[in-house]
Amino acid sequence: MMNKFYENKIVLAILSLILALVLFVFVKTERSSRSPLELFQNVSEVTTETVSNVPVNIEGDVEQYYVTGLPESVTVKLSGPSNIIDQILESKDFQVVTEDLTDFEEGNHYIQLHVKDASDSVKYEISPSSVNITLETLHKETFPVSVNITNPDSVASGYEMTQNTTNPSEVTLSGSKAAIDSISDVHVDLKIPDGLKEDYTQEATVIAEDGDGTILNVNADPKQINATVEVGKTGRSVPITIETANERDDMTYDVENIGPNEATLIGDDSNGNIDQVTGTVDVSDITEETVVSVPLDVPNRVKSLNPDSVDVRVTPHQNTSDNNTNENSSASESSESAMESNQSSETNASTEDSQSSSESSNNSSTSQSSTSESEETPTEADAGEAADNSEVNPTGRPMNSQSGSHHSSFWEILASPFHTVANFFNHI
């Protein structure tokens, strides 16, 4: 009887099918928390799945615009056959996109969002399903990136940070013109391990802020960069010496260091061969008392200095020798001017004296002429008496008998022609 049972192919086929179903249920049950009954019901069951933080992508060519108002992600609720929904969620093509913005112009637009390449057998709800966006002309500009250490006290005792760098050192930021123009600081935040004694590098996100510290809505290329903090052992402190460069020949300069007088060598590997550090101030354009910040030169085999710059007060003075030269030159010019003035005065005086002499002679001639006309003709006795008392000079004027010298003054000689003419008319 049993032999006939096993020889029956139909019975064996039925038993094989039953065993296959049992094994299938067993395996599915081991991989899932659902009951065997639920496994058979899921074949045609309609289910609902809610997916959060689904990224939103832009459809269309909008490279010339910067889009604002578009959410980075949305929530999607899917309803349909569970096996299809599972395939959708596992697919890399599942994404939410905007309308095609290729033909949109600059300005505000109200657009709809939808699931790309969605199956007709699955219904979906997007939250939010529509958004108001703004298209603005895209502006790009390159900015240097600094490193902000959020926990600087974590450096080990006896060590100091020497410098912070990024790779790359600059990033390109793109956004609206208003956002780009308001950028005040571009940096990355770096948190270092506690007790740091060696250089440390970590990847960090680029952050752009305005003057108030508000993070701006701009895109950075690249968004992530490597930030490095270099650490060195604290070394000796040495004096700071300030030197001047490009001095003017007519000036002297008083230079006063109003910052720290010593600098600490960080990462000192000089074996004590450094006895000072130097800073040089360019005084070529300094004409009055000025305070300037002077960077210090980092010696060889030293990583950095603390501080790396100092404030210096520069007071210029005019050279005394130049002042004396200018004073002597002025005095010489004054003397020459005085001599020219005196010569001019003497010339004017001589001219005035000549004019006065001429006027005096004319007056004298006129007076004598009038006197001769009013007087009577002298008698011979009177003439003889006059001849006894005085002599008459060639001009007709009596000479002083007491002087006995017959010398005439300069003015008399000058006036003699006028007297001769006057006497001639008197005798007529």
Steps between C-alpha positions, in 0.01 A plus 500: 500500500779741594695410189206591285472833686858598429475379142206733436652807325202720566526444872870574498442823309241613751730419792787689336285808453388490862860471622607790275228721640596409855865584435403832337289600797773396740766709325277808468400470863863489609579821305187689603306565816171447317285191549470237221145615433609856438756380245232356280275804540778744387494370149217730405477728808487879455725677750611854587854617568617847612853606410660808658794716389467427131737743314351742247679534166463770236385402154617707203797719408525785752878541518468876450267534799524456874184336637372597845187384685535137396505258798794264525273204578132403529284221643340248261205268582470197266191277464479181290606136478762436760733312268506795256550752779791294630659506157449879474663568834796277421553663162762773466275678253243593764511880526282809515551761228368843401333601181728556202643848567689537170269766356444688827616861525650690792247573776249321726325178390248262659588142399386141566710208627458139389660155531715426199401194292228393744311173435139526391402241762636715785346818632710760682458819701784752535518741790536776397378430149544856368748776587568862414853543362708794381741497208786752527801557280779277626814669639825321577805615693807337652574544872786388728402256776614532860493240778299556817618274785194444718699363798847663496562409867525135403865543394729315744686696766837624373379505140347770283330521164740639242268547203173381350461420130239365259527298182395660273570843648218661295147402397256635242171622644194545281169663580297814454684831466364622835624187677846508339542872577412446867760224561731605782665175610558159340631231733481143619442393859756251630481313830837359609559200733582560865870516588609560139881488456534454125355630174135411444291490178125456462243552225259786573209685338550848353291769673432851364377771740411868482625768738241404765605133498192384309558201271424596139310301239784441254656195341868416553715314251633282652269469798741286705872578539785374717596720794836457675626639829876490557630467856849564635672484837529830682862623493706786639410869511743739327510884470334680210709747296338753266692633200414776251517492121489764224590793725501850351830694505343810656327310783589308814260252659418400857362144507322371812368147539167537681415129470666208682878527532553125465373227268467129576650252256251227408639169375853622576761272345787750499695358800517845661661676204231768480551798733243741350227540240473796266224709347554764232286813457496694173519873588513641146144638520495594870510879551332526841465288814341171394423161658542204264477122537833338410519125418791310656735291290481129590856363542612183331421171681211669685136427409348829618516784752265611773421781435573509129472882480531806727373860500772763453482879545714689245577872562685680216719811560647751255882492498661794693780547244242550229325762713827692554573491130156633426539774763841608361357504151212716616734737682720535191198575286382760753845665500506520123155653500608757757806598293287542190256713701783724632642548152159595372457748787838665432419535130166661580665733751759616244228567247299699753809703602570586136146617447512706820827660390358597164194655659721689745711642219197616306356668807831670566524635148148634512568669833817666382328622182221660699746666735704647216193655343381661824835642604651819352816493292798507742738799494865482434572568867275222604660275244842581624397448858352165403821411322695582818276288720459192285596323185263385240531144372446414135137436569446853624448388866725649771756269651559474872816702574547329836522149353784591268460175323271598205372147502145453390267226608365237270166672479654834418693348212186331380306830515773721337358490145167621626667793689697600187183522297330701776788753520493542125139603506563732797762698309281545196 
